[in-house]
Amino acid sequence: MCYNISIPSKAEIESYFIIPPHVESWEDGYHTMNAFNFEPVPVMTADKKETVQTFDWGLIPAWCKDAQQANELKKVTLNAKSETVFEKPSFRNSISGKRCLIFIKGFYEWKEIQKKKYPYYIHLKEQSVFTMGGIYDSWLNTNTGKTVHSCSIITTEANPLMAEIHNTKKRMPLIFDKTQADHWLKSDLSKEEITELMQPFDENKMEAYTISKLISSRTENANVAAVKNKFMYAELSPGLF
């Protein structure tokens, strides 16, 4: 699954485009963001391509009845599996017409070896900023009168690189190159066309390396540039990772 990501700054998001859009309420990036903090992430939707908006991570479907249900739902909608996204009640209304792009610099995953977990940072070789495929919805909190815009990251089966790293679940986020990203936002895609886009990304365009366990520290601030520094573990054999 995908629960820890690195978010670009406003300037870095703007650098992704030939003609930069308006980046809404976003200045600094995050070296690491944990999904279970339910913070806003930068997204672009088909109906507002001129703006990079901020949506809460953890999708709350429009049919949600109250705040209590919303708080429960967002815990289980941080990710949406590509294989079941058309079936699950929380996602099926969004996948057809409410798809979005989520801007990131990289993401973190853990490899399990002999019941010990080792963190990795994964990013693209030739793009400092890239997009993941997501879905979104808008829910009106009738108690406050506030509309909450929220999203979920689509995940797919792992490519060989990610299957080696995320060796327990063997999943990875839906990653796009720029051409695929443009297609994802097209409003007239059929179910078959959407499904065709939800494929594992080419491992040859990705890079991964081990990092220190600062990423999961409970006492130190992990949201620092050093969290992405390479770190070699003596008990791991040198090589690809």
Secondary structure, 3 states (H helix, E strand, C coil): CCCEEEECCHHHHHHCCCCCCEECCCCCCEEEEEHHHCCEEEEEEHHHCCEEEEEEECCCCCCCCCHHHHHHHCCCCCEEECCCCCCCCCCHHHHHHCEEEEEECEEEEEEEECCEEEEEEEEECCCCCEEEEEEEEEEEECCCCEEEEEEEEEEEECCHHHHHHCCCCCEEECEECHHHHHHHCCCCCCHHHHHHHCCCCCHHHEEEEEECHHHHCCCCCCCCHHHHCECCCCCCCCCCC
